[in-house]
Amino acid sequence: MARARVILVAVLALVAAMLVAANGTAAGAAATRIMPLGDSITGSPGCWRALLWNRLQDTGYQDVDFVGTLPPQGCSVAYDGDNEGHGGALVTNVARQNQLPGWLAATRPDVVLMHFGTNDVWSNVAPATILGAFTTLVGQMRASNPAMRILVAQIIPMNPSTCGECAQRVVAFNNAIPAWAAGISTAQSPVVVVDQWTGFSTSADTYDGVHPNAAGDRKIADRWYPALVDVLSGPQPTVTPTVTPTVTPTVTPPGGCTAVYRNTNQWQGGFQGEVTVTNTGAAATSGWRVSWTFADGQRVTQIWNGTLAASGANVTVTHVGWNALLSPGGSTSFGFLASWNGTNTAPALSCSTT
């Protein structure tokens, strides 16, 4: 009798293992949470999400959960329609108004699919400013999940009847995305660029020069699919206490913050910089201040996500209203455009908190 019980237990264990293998994951394993993030192209109704979700289900990627604070809007098929596609939204406003942290806290994604910037381009916001907002959002994503995997679209073309310049503005914006992504991607939290522009026709794939029709939805889903599958199938990033060393000066003063300077893009006579401020103290900040002196005559000409006070080579940047509060370990970034001539040495920064 004892021998029979042993054999029965072994058989049941084998059957359970086969069931687990057939379903691809053990019962109770957490689904990968995917946030589609953007504007009306993502959410109003954004039926490419339905096509993408169903293709994932049909090809064995069933342990996924699309997440967002917004519900589905039709699309005539069953699918997981939760999303963060806010019609009419400018990504620069989302960053400026600090909206993303609340959405992240409510949904806790592991992966973000971001097609954002169409309304900013339409509003003639400079590519550097849009990418500054992208940098802010990436920082907020990583504050929510240090191993966040982020897929960023080179956005689909646009040619609305009311904006003759928009088509070329999209090209300029998309051309700037790969270098930005390469500069901000990390092994722990990769940023992957997905080309949604190539092969997409505003005449054949939209109904108004901006928003995708059924053919456009199919193209968008088909472009997201292989990039997302690579993320889902590849090794999962792990969070370690190791800090990746930076190539620019970092100072940790008694004020309790660090400021890391990066030259993210450079051209003849001009460059784009970014500074990331991190609260290294034990208490939340109510404000921060970063100062430096350029050694080679550089001059800041434009800034975003910070308040500039400059006198010649001496530069001071303080918080704006929405990014003054940094929790312990929290960070924010500001960006700027500047001129240079001959040499462009990275300055040493000082950082203090209030």
VEXMAR-457597 format. One record per residue (C-alpha): residue number from 0; x negated, y negated, z; residue in one letter. Coordinates in steps of 0.5 Angstrom, whole numbers, plus 2048, in hexadecimal, padded with zeros to 3 digits. Each point is the difference from the previous one (the first is absolute). Example, Ala and Ser with C-alpha at 12.3 -4.5 7.8 and 13.67 -1.06 7.14 Angstrom:
<nodes>
<node num="0" px="7E7" py="809" pz="810" residuo="A"/>
<node num="1" px="7FE" py="7F9" pz="7FE" residuo="S"/>
</nodes>
This chain:
<nodes>
<node num="0" px="800" py="800" pz="800" residuo="M"/>
<node num="1" px="7FA" py="7FB" pz="802" residuo="A"/>
<node num="2" px="7FD" py="802" pz="7F9" residuo="R"/>
<node num="3" px="807" py="7FE" pz="7FC" residuo="A"/>
<node num="4" px="800" py="7FA" pz="804" residuo="R"/>
<node num="5" px="7F9" py="7FE" pz="7FE" residuo="V"/>
<node num="6" px="801" py="801" pz="7F9" residuo="I"/>
<node num="7" px="807" py="7FC" pz="800" residuo="L"/>
<node num="8" px="7FC" py="7FA" pz="803" residuo="V"/>
<node num="9" px="7FB" py="801" pz="7FA" residuo="A"/>
<node num="10" px="805" py="800" pz="7FB" residuo="V"/>
<node num="11" px="804" py="7FA" pz="802" residuo="L"/>
<node num="12" px="7FA" py="7FC" pz="801" residuo="A"/>
<node num="13" px="7FE" py="802" pz="7F9" residuo="L"/>
<node num="14" px="807" py="7FE" pz="7FD" residuo="V"/>
<node num="15" px="7FF" py="7F9" pz="804" residuo="A"/>
<node num="16" px="7FA" py="7FF" pz="7FD" residuo="A"/>
<node num="17" px="802" py="801" pz="7F9" residuo="M"/>
<node num="18" px="806" py="7FC" pz="801" residuo="L"/>
<node num="19" px="7FB" py="7FA" pz="802" residuo="V"/>
<node num="20" px="7FC" py="801" pz="7FA" residuo="A"/>
<node num="21" px="806" py="800" pz="7FC" residuo="A"/>
<node num="22" px="803" py="7FA" pz="803" residuo="N"/>
<node num="23" px="7F9" py="7FC" pz="7FF" residuo="G"/>
<node num="24" px="7FF" py="7FE" pz="807" residuo="T"/>
<node num="25" px="802" py="803" pz="807" residuo="A"/>
<node num="26" px="807" py="7FE" pz="804" residuo="A"/>
<node num="27" px="7FF" py="7FA" pz="804" residuo="G"/>
<node num="28" px="7FA" py="7FD" pz="7FB" residuo="A"/>
<node num="29" px="801" py="7F9" pz="800" residuo="A"/>
<node num="30" px="802" py="7FD" pz="7F9" residuo="A"/>
<node num="31" px="7FC" py="7FB" pz="7FC" residuo="T"/>
<node num="32" px="803" py="7F9" pz="801" residuo="R"/>
<node num="33" px="800" py="7FC" pz="7FA" residuo="I"/>
<node num="34" px="802" py="7F9" pz="7FF" residuo="M"/>
<node num="35" px="802" py="7FD" pz="7FA" residuo="P"/>
<node num="36" px="7FE" py="7F8" pz="801" residuo="L"/>
<node num="37" px="802" py="7FB" pz="7FB" residuo="G"/>
<node num="38" px="805" py="7FB" pz="7FD" residuo="D"/>
<node num="39" px="806" py="802" pz="7FC" residuo="S"/>
<node num="40" px="7FC" py="804" pz="7FB" residuo="I"/>
<node num="41" px="7FF" py="805" pz="806" residuo="T"/>
<node num="42" px="807" py="7FF" pz="803" residuo="G"/>
<node num="43" px="806" py="7FD" pz="7FC" residuo="S"/>
<node num="44" px="801" py="806" pz="7FF" residuo="P"/>
<node num="45" px="7F9" py="802" pz="7FE" residuo="G"/>
<node num="46" px="803" py="807" pz="7FD" residuo="C"/>
<node num="47" px="7F8" py="802" pz="7FE" residuo="W"/>
<node num="48" px="800" py="802" pz="808" residuo="R"/>
<node num="49" px="806" py="805" pz="7FE" residuo="A"/>
<node num="50" px="7FC" py="803" pz="7FB" residuo="L"/>
<node num="51" px="7F9" py="800" pz="803" residuo="L"/>
<node num="52" px="804" py="803" pz="807" residuo="W"/>
<node num="53" px="803" py="806" pz="7FB" residuo="N"/>
<node num="54" px="7FA" py="801" pz="7FC" residuo="R"/>
<node num="55" px="7FC" py="801" pz="807" residuo="L"/>
<node num="56" px="806" py="805" pz="802" residuo="Q"/>
<node num="57" px="800" py="804" pz="7FA" residuo="D"/>
<node num="58" px="7F8" py="801" pz="800" residuo="T"/>
<node num="59" px="7FF" py="802" pz="807" residuo="G"/>
<node num="60" px="7FF" py="7FA" pz="804" residuo="Y"/>
<node num="61" px="806" py="800" pz="804" residuo="Q"/>
<node num="62" px="7FD" py="7FE" pz="807" residuo="D"/>
<node num="63" px="800" py="7F9" pz="7FE" residuo="V"/>
<node num="64" px="805" py="7FB" pz="803" residuo="D"/>
<node num="65" px="801" py="7F9" pz="7FD" residuo="F"/>
<node num="66" px="801" py="7FB" pz="805" residuo="V"/>
<node num="67" px="802" py="7F8" pz="801" residuo="G"/>
<node num="68" px="805" py="7FC" pz="803" residuo="T"/>
<node num="69" px="804" py="7FF" pz="7FA" residuo="L"/>
<node num="70" px="805" py="806" pz="7FE" residuo="P"/>
<node num="71" px="801" py="803" pz="7F9" residuo="P"/>
<node num="72" px="804" py="7FC" pz="7FA" residuo="Q"/>
<node num="73" px="803" py="805" pz="7FC" residuo="G"/>
<node num="74" px="7FC" py="803" pz="7FA" residuo="C"/>
<node num="75" px="805" py="805" pz="7FF" residuo="S"/>
<node num="76" px="7FC" py="806" pz="803" residuo="V"/>
<node num="77" px="7FF" py="803" pz="807" residuo="A"/>
<node num="78" px="7F9" py="7FD" pz="802" residuo="Y"/>
<node num="79" px="7FC" py="7FE" pz="807" residuo="D"/>
<node num="80" px="802" py="7F8" pz="7FE" residuo="G"/>
<node num="81" px="7FD" py="7FD" pz="806" residuo="D"/>
<node num="82" px="7FB" py="7FA" pz="7FE" residuo="N"/>
<node num="83" px="7FD" py="7F9" pz="801" residuo="E"/>
<node num="84" px="802" py="7FD" pz="7FA" residuo="G"/>
<node num="85" px="803" py="7F9" pz="801" residuo="H"/>
<node num="86" px="803" py="7FD" pz="7FA" residuo="G"/>
<node num="87" px="7FD" py="7F9" pz="7FF" residuo="G"/>
<node num="88" px="7FA" py="801" pz="805" residuo="A"/>
<node num="89" px="7F9" py="7FC" pz="7FF" residuo="L"/>
<node num="90" px="7FB" py="804" pz="803" residuo="V"/>
<node num="91" px="7FD" py="7FA" pz="802" residuo="T"/>
<node num="92" px="806" py="7FE" pz="804" residuo="N"/>
<node num="93" px="800" py="807" pz="803" residuo="V"/>
<node num="94" px="7F9" py="7FF" pz="802" residuo="A"/>
<node num="95" px="801" py="7F9" pz="803" residuo="R"/>
<node num="96" px="806" py="802" pz="804" residuo="Q"/>
<node num="97" px="7FD" py="806" pz="803" residuo="N"/>
<node num="98" px="806" py="804" pz="7FD" residuo="Q"/>
<node num="99" px="7FC" py="807" pz="7FF" residuo="L"/>
<node num="100" px="7FE" py="802" pz="807" residuo="P"/>
<node num="101" px="807" py="801" pz="802" residuo="G"/>
<node num="102" px="802" py="804" pz="7FA" residuo="W"/>
<node num="103" px="7FA" py="804" pz="802" residuo="L"/>
<node num="104" px="802" py="801" pz="807" residuo="A"/>
<node num="105" px="807" py="802" pz="7FE" residuo="A"/>
<node num="106" px="7FD" py="805" pz="7FB" residuo="T"/>
<node num="107" px="7F9" py="803" pz="801" residuo="R"/>
<node num="108" px="7FE" py="801" pz="7F9" residuo="P"/>
<node num="109" px="7FA" py="804" pz="7FF" residuo="D"/>
<node num="110" px="800" py="7FE" pz="7F8" residuo="V"/>
<node num="111" px="802" py="7FA" pz="7FD" residuo="V"/>
<node num="112" px="802" py="7FF" pz="7F9" residuo="L"/>
<node num="113" px="7FF" py="7F8" pz="7FF" residuo="M"/>
<node num="114" px="803" py="7FD" pz="7F9" residuo="H"/>
<node num="115" px="800" py="7F9" pz="802" residuo="F"/>
<node num="116" px="7FE" py="7F9" pz="7FE" residuo="G"/>
<node num="117" px="805" py="7FF" pz="7FA" residuo="T"/>
<node num="118" px="804" py="7FA" pz="803" residuo="N"/>
<node num="119" px="7F9" py="7FD" pz="802" residuo="D"/>
<node num="120" px="7FE" py="800" pz="7F9" residuo="V"/>
<node num="121" px="807" py="7FD" pz="7FE" residuo="W"/>
<node num="122" px="7FF" py="7FB" pz="805" residuo="S"/>
<node num="123" px="7F9" py="7FE" pz="7FD" residuo="N"/>
<node num="124" px="7FC" py="802" pz="806" residuo="V"/>
<node num="125" px="7F9" py="801" pz="7FF" residuo="A"/>
<node num="126" px="7FD" py="807" pz="800" residuo="P"/>
<node num="127" px="7FB" py="7FF" pz="805" residuo="A"/>
<node num="128" px="806" py="7FE" pz="805" residuo="T"/>
<node num="129" px="804" py="806" pz="7FE" residuo="I"/>
<node num="130" px="7FA" py="804" pz="801" residuo="L"/>
<node num="131" px="7FF" py="7FD" pz="807" residuo="G"/>
<node num="132" px="807" py="802" pz="802" residuo="A"/>
<node num="133" px="7FE" py="807" pz="7FE" residuo="F"/>
<node num="134" px="7FA" py="800" pz="804" residuo="T"/>
<node num="135" px="804" py="7FE" pz="806" residuo="T"/>
<node num="136" px="805" py="805" pz="7FF" residuo="L"/>
<node num="137" px="7FB" py="805" pz="7FF" residuo="V"/>
<node num="138" px="7FD" py="7FE" pz="807" residuo="G"/>
<node num="139" px="807" py="801" pz="803" residuo="Q"/>
<node num="140" px="801" py="807" pz="7FD" residuo="M"/>
<node num="141" px="7F9" py="802" pz="803" residuo="R"/>
<node num="142" px="802" py="7FD" pz="807" residuo="A"/>
<node num="143" px="807" py="804" pz="800" residuo="S"/>
<node num="144" px="7FC" py="807" pz="7FD" residuo="N"/>
<node num="145" px="7F8" py="7FF" pz="7FF" residuo="P"/>
<node num="146" px="801" py="806" pz="7FB" residuo="A"/>
<node num="147" px="805" py="7FD" pz="7FC" residuo="M"/>
<node num="148" px="7FF" py="802" pz="7F9" residuo="R"/>
<node num="149" px="802" py="7FA" pz="7FB" residuo="I"/>
<node num="150" px="802" py="800" pz="7F9" residuo="L"/>
<node num="151" px="800" py="7F9" pz="7FD" residuo="V"/>
<node num="152" px="803" py="7FF" pz="7F9" residuo="A"/>
<node num="153" px="7FE" py="7FC" pz="7FA" residuo="Q"/>
<node num="154" px="807" py="7FD" pz="7FF" residuo="I"/>
<node num="155" px="804" py="801" pz="7FA" residuo="I"/>
<node num="156" px="800" py="7FB" pz="7FB" residuo="P"/>
<node num="157" px="805" py="7FA" pz="800" residuo="M"/>
<node num="158" px="803" py="7FC" pz="7FB" residuo="N"/>
<node num="159" px="806" py="7FC" pz="802" residuo="P"/>
<node num="160" px="803" py="7FB" pz="7FC" residuo="S"/>
<node num="161" px="7FF" py="7FB" pz="805" residuo="T"/>
<node num="162" px="7F9" py="801" pz="801" residuo="C"/>
<node num="163" px="7FC" py="800" pz="7F9" residuo="G"/>
<node num="164" px="7F9" py="800" pz="804" residuo="E"/>
<node num="165" px="802" py="806" pz="805" residuo="C"/>
<node num="166" px="7FD" py="805" pz="7FB" residuo="A"/>
<node num="167" px="7F9" py="7FE" pz="800" residuo="Q"/>
<node num="168" px="801" py="7FE" pz="808" residuo="R"/>
<node num="169" px="801" py="808" pz="801" residuo="V"/>
<node num="170" px="7FA" py="801" pz="7FC" residuo="V"/>
<node num="171" px="7FC" py="7FC" pz="804" residuo="A"/>
<node num="172" px="802" py="802" pz="806" residuo="F"/>
<node num="173" px="800" py="808" pz="7FE" residuo="N"/>
<node num="174" px="7F9" py="7FE" pz="7FE" residuo="N"/>
<node num="175" px="7FE" py="7FE" pz="807" residuo="A"/>
<node num="176" px="803" py="806" pz="804" residuo="I"/>
<node num="177" px="7FA" py="805" pz="7FF" residuo="P"/>
<node num="178" px="7FA" py="7FC" pz="802" residuo="A"/>
<node num="179" px="805" py="7FE" pz="806" residuo="W"/>
<node num="180" px="802" py="808" pz="802" residuo="A"/>
<node num="181" px="7F8" py="802" pz="7FF" residuo="A"/>
<node num="182" px="7FE" py="7FB" pz="805" residuo="G"/>
<node num="183" px="806" py="802" pz="805" residuo="I"/>
<node num="184" px="800" py="807" pz="7FF" residuo="S"/>
<node num="185" px="7FD" py="805" pz="806" residuo="T"/>
<node num="186" px="7FF" py="807" pz="800" residuo="A"/>
<node num="187" px="805" py="800" pz="806" residuo="Q"/>
<node num="188" px="805" py="7FC" pz="7FD" residuo="S"/>
<node num="189" px="7FF" py="800" pz="7F8" residuo="P"/>
<node num="190" px="803" py="7FB" pz="7FC" residuo="V"/>
<node num="191" px="802" py="803" pz="7F9" residuo="V"/>
<node num="192" px="802" py="7FC" pz="7FA" residuo="V"/>
<node num="193" px="805" py="803" pz="7FC" residuo="V"/>
<node num="194" px="801" py="7FD" pz="7F9" residuo="D"/>
<node num="195" px="808" py="7FE" pz="7FF" residuo="Q"/>
<node num="196" px="7FE" py="7FB" pz="7FA" residuo="W"/>
<node num="197" px="7FD" py="804" pz="7FA" residuo="T"/>
<node num="198" px="805" py="803" pz="7FC" residuo="G"/>
<node num="199" px="806" py="7FC" pz="803" residuo="F"/>
<node num="200" px="804" py="7FC" pz="7FB" residuo="S"/>
<node num="201" px="804" py="7FA" pz="802" residuo="T"/>
<node num="202" px="805" py="801" pz="7FA" residuo="S"/>
<node num="203" px="801" py="808" pz="801" residuo="A"/>
<node num="204" px="7FF" py="801" pz="807" residuo="D"/>
<node num="205" px="804" py="7FA" pz="803" residuo="T"/>
<node num="206" px="807" py="7FD" pz="800" residuo="Y"/>
<node num="207" px="7FE" py="7F9" pz="801" residuo="D"/>
<node num="208" px="7F8" py="800" pz="7FF" residuo="G"/>
<node num="209" px="7FF" py="801" pz="807" residuo="V"/>
<node num="210" px="804" py="806" pz="803" residuo="H"/>
<node num="211" px="7FF" py="807" pz="7FE" residuo="P"/>
<node num="212" px="806" py="803" pz="7FC" residuo="N"/>
<node num="213" px="800" py="808" pz="800" residuo="A"/>
<node num="214" px="7FA" py="801" pz="7FC" residuo="A"/>
<node num="215" px="7FC" py="7FB" pz="804" residuo="G"/>
<node num="216" px="802" py="804" pz="806" residuo="D"/>
<node num="217" px="7FE" py="806" pz="7FD" residuo="R"/>
<node num="218" px="7F9" py="7FD" pz="7FE" residuo="K"/>
<node num="219" px="7FF" py="7FD" pz="807" residuo="I"/>
<node num="220" px="802" py="807" pz="803" residuo="A"/>
<node num="221" px="7FB" py="803" pz="7FC" residuo="D"/>
<node num="222" px="7FA" py="7FC" pz="801" residuo="R"/>
<node num="223" px="801" py="800" pz="808" residuo="W"/>
<node num="224" px="801" py="808" pz="800" residuo="Y"/>
<node num="225" px="7F9" py="802" pz="7FE" residuo="P"/>
<node num="226" px="7FD" py="7FB" pz="805" residuo="A"/>
<node num="227" px="804" py="802" pz="806" residuo="L"/>
<node num="228" px="7FF" py="807" pz="7FF" residuo="V"/>
<node num="229" px="7F9" py="7FF" pz="800" residuo="D"/>
<node num="230" px="801" py="7FD" pz="807" residuo="V"/>
<node num="231" px="804" py="805" pz="802" residuo="L"/>
<node num="232" px="7FC" py="806" pz="7FE" residuo="S"/>
<node num="233" px="7F9" py="7FD" pz="802" residuo="G"/>
<node num="234" px="7FD" py="800" pz="807" residuo="P"/>
<node num="235" px="803" py="7FC" pz="805" residuo="Q"/>
<node num="236" px="7FC" py="7FA" pz="803" residuo="P"/>
<node num="237" px="7FF" py="801" pz="807" residuo="T"/>
<node num="238" px="7FF" py="7FA" pz="805" residuo="V"/>
<node num="239" px="7F9" py="800" pz="803" residuo="T"/>
<node num="240" px="7FD" py="7FB" pz="805" residuo="P"/>
<node num="241" px="7FA" py="7FF" pz="7FB" residuo="T"/>
<node num="242" px="800" py="7F9" pz="7FE" residuo="V"/>
<node num="243" px="7FE" py="7FF" pz="7F9" residuo="T"/>
<node num="244" px="7FA" py="7FB" pz="800" residuo="P"/>
<node num="245" px="801" py="7FA" pz="7FC" residuo="T"/>
<node num="246" px="7FB" py="7FC" pz="7FB" residuo="V"/>
<node num="247" px="801" py="7F9" pz="803" residuo="T"/>
<node num="248" px="7FF" py="7FD" pz="807" residuo="P"/>
<node num="249" px="805" py="801" pz="805" residuo="T"/>
<node num="250" px="7FF" py="7FD" pz="807" residuo="V"/>
<node num="251" px="804" py="802" pz="806" residuo="T"/>
<node num="252" px="800" py="7FA" pz="805" residuo="P"/>
<node num="253" px="803" py="7FF" pz="807" residuo="P"/>
<node num="254" px="806" py="7FE" pz="7FD" residuo="G"/>
<node num="255" px="802" py="807" pz="7FE" residuo="G"/>
<node num="256" px="801" py="801" pz="7F9" residuo="C"/>
<node num="257" px="7FC" py="801" pz="7FA" residuo="T"/>
<node num="258" px="800" py="7FD" pz="7F9" residuo="A"/>
<node num="259" px="7FD" py="804" pz="7FA" residuo="V"/>
<node num="260" px="7FF" py="7FC" pz="7F9" residuo="Y"/>
<node num="261" px="800" py="803" pz="7F9" residuo="R"/>
<node num="262" px="7FF" py="7FE" pz="7F9" residuo="N"/>
<node num="263" px="806" py="803" pz="7FD" residuo="T"/>
<node num="264" px="7FF" py="7FD" pz="7F9" residuo="N"/>
<node num="265" px="7FB" py="7FC" pz="7FD" residuo="Q"/>
<node num="266" px="800" py="7FC" pz="7F9" residuo="W"/>
<node num="267" px="7FB" py="7FA" pz="7FD" residuo="Q"/>
<node num="268" px="801" py="7FA" pz="805" residuo="G"/>
<node num="269" px="806" py="804" pz="804" residuo="G"/>
<node num="270" px="801" py="805" pz="805" residuo="F"/>
<node num="271" px="806" py="803" pz="804" residuo="Q"/>
<node num="272" px="7FE" py="802" pz="807" residuo="G"/>
<node num="273" px="804" py="804" pz="806" residuo="E"/>
<node num="274" px="7FF" py="800" pz="807" residuo="V"/>
<node num="275" px="803" py="805" pz="805" residuo="T"/>
<node num="276" px="801" py="7FE" pz="807" residuo="V"/>
<node num="277" px="800" py="805" pz="805" residuo="T"/>
<node num="278" px="802" py="800" pz="808" residuo="N"/>
<node num="279" px="7FB" py="803" pz="804" residuo="T"/>
<node num="280" px="803" py="7FE" pz="806" residuo="G"/>
<node num="281" px="804" py="804" pz="805" residuo="A"/>
<node num="282" px="806" py="7FB" pz="800" residuo="A"/>
<node num="283" px="804" py="7FD" pz="7FA" residuo="A"/>
<node num="284" px="7FE" py="7F9" pz="7FD" residuo="T"/>
<node num="285" px="804" py="7FA" pz="7FF" residuo="S"/>
<node num="286" px="7FB" py="7FE" pz="7FB" residuo="G"/>
<node num="287" px="7FA" py="800" pz="7FD" residuo="W"/>
<node num="288" px="7FA" py="7FC" pz="7FC" residuo="R"/>
<node num="289" px="7FB" py="802" pz="7FC" residuo="V"/>
<node num="290" px="7FA" py="7FB" pz="7FE" residuo="S"/>
<node num="291" px="7FA" py="800" pz="7FB" residuo="W"/>
<node num="292" px="7FB" py="7FC" pz="7FC" residuo="T"/>
<node num="293" px="7FE" py="801" pz="7F9" residuo="F"/>
<node num="294" px="7F9" py="800" pz="7FE" residuo="A"/>
<node num="295" px="800" py="7FF" pz="7F9" residuo="D"/>
<node num="296" px="805" py="7FB" pz="7FF" residuo="G"/>
<node num="297" px="806" py="804" pz="7FF" residuo="Q"/>
<node num="298" px="807" py="7FC" pz="801" residuo="R"/>
<node num="299" px="807" py="803" pz="802" residuo="V"/>
<node num="300" px="805" py="7FE" pz="7FB" residuo="T"/>
<node num="301" px="806" py="804" pz="802" residuo="Q"/>
<node num="302" px="802" py="804" pz="806" residuo="I"/>
<node num="303" px="806" py="805" pz="801" residuo="W"/>
<node num="304" px="802" py="803" pz="807" residuo="N"/>
<node num="305" px="7FC" py="7FB" pz="804" residuo="G"/>
<node num="306" px="800" py="7F9" pz="802" residuo="T"/>
<node num="307" px="7F9" py="7FC" pz="7FD" residuo="L"/>
<node num="308" px="7FC" py="7FB" pz="803" residuo="A"/>
<node num="309" px="7FA" py="7FF" pz="7FC" residuo="A"/>
<node num="310" px="7FA" py="7FA" pz="800" residuo="S"/>
<node num="311" px="7FB" py="801" pz="7FA" residuo="G"/>
<node num="312" px="7FD" py="807" pz="802" residuo="A"/>
<node num="313" px="803" py="801" pz="806" residuo="N"/>
<node num="314" px="807" py="804" pz="800" residuo="V"/>
<node num="315" px="805" py="802" pz="806" residuo="T"/>
<node num="316" px="806" py="804" pz="7FF" residuo="V"/>
<node num="317" px="805" py="801" pz="805" residuo="T"/>
<node num="318" px="807" py="804" pz="800" residuo="H"/>
<node num="319" px="806" py="7FE" pz="7FD" residuo="V"/>
<node num="320" px="807" py="801" pz="804" residuo="G"/>
<node num="321" px="801" py="807" pz="7FE" residuo="W"/>
<node num="322" px="7F9" py="803" pz="801" residuo="N"/>
<node num="323" px="7FE" py="7FD" pz="806" residuo="A"/>
<node num="324" px="802" py="806" pz="805" residuo="L"/>
<node num="325" px="7FB" py="806" pz="7FF" residuo="L"/>
<node num="326" px="801" py="806" pz="805" residuo="S"/>
<node num="327" px="7FA" py="803" pz="802" residuo="P"/>
<node num="328" px="7FD" py="803" pz="7FA" residuo="G"/>
<node num="329" px="804" py="7FD" pz="7FC" residuo="G"/>
<node num="330" px="7FE" py="7FC" pz="7FA" residuo="S"/>
<node num="331" px="802" py="7FB" pz="7FA" residuo="T"/>
<node num="332" px="7FC" py="7FD" pz="7FA" residuo="S"/>
<node num="333" px="800" py="7FA" pz="7FD" residuo="F"/>
<node num="334" px="7FD" py="7FE" pz="7F9" residuo="G"/>
<node num="335" px="7FD" py="7FA" pz="7FC" residuo="F"/>
<node num="336" px="7FE" py="7FE" pz="7F9" residuo="L"/>
<node num="337" px="7F9" py="7FC" pz="800" residuo="A"/>
<node num="338" px="7FB" py="7FD" pz="7FC" residuo="S"/>
<node num="339" px="7F9" py="802" pz="7FF" residuo="W"/>
<node num="340" px="7FA" py="7FF" pz="7FC" residuo="N"/>
<node num="341" px="7F9" py="803" pz="800" residuo="G"/>
<node num="342" px="800" py="804" pz="806" residuo="T"/>
<node num="343" px="806" py="803" pz="804" residuo="N"/>
<node num="344" px="7FE" py="803" pz="807" residuo="T"/>
<node num="345" px="805" py="802" pz="805" residuo="A"/>
<node num="346" px="800" py="7FC" pz="806" residuo="P"/>
<node num="347" px="800" py="802" pz="807" residuo="A"/>
<node num="348" px="806" py="800" pz="803" residuo="L"/>
<node num="349" px="803" py="7FE" pz="808" residuo="S"/>
<node num="350" px="806" py="802" pz="802" residuo="C"/>
<node num="351" px="804" py="7FE" pz="806" residuo="S"/>
<node num="352" px="807" py="801" pz="803" residuo="T"/>
<node num="353" px="805" py="7FC" pz="804" residuo="T"/>
</nodes>
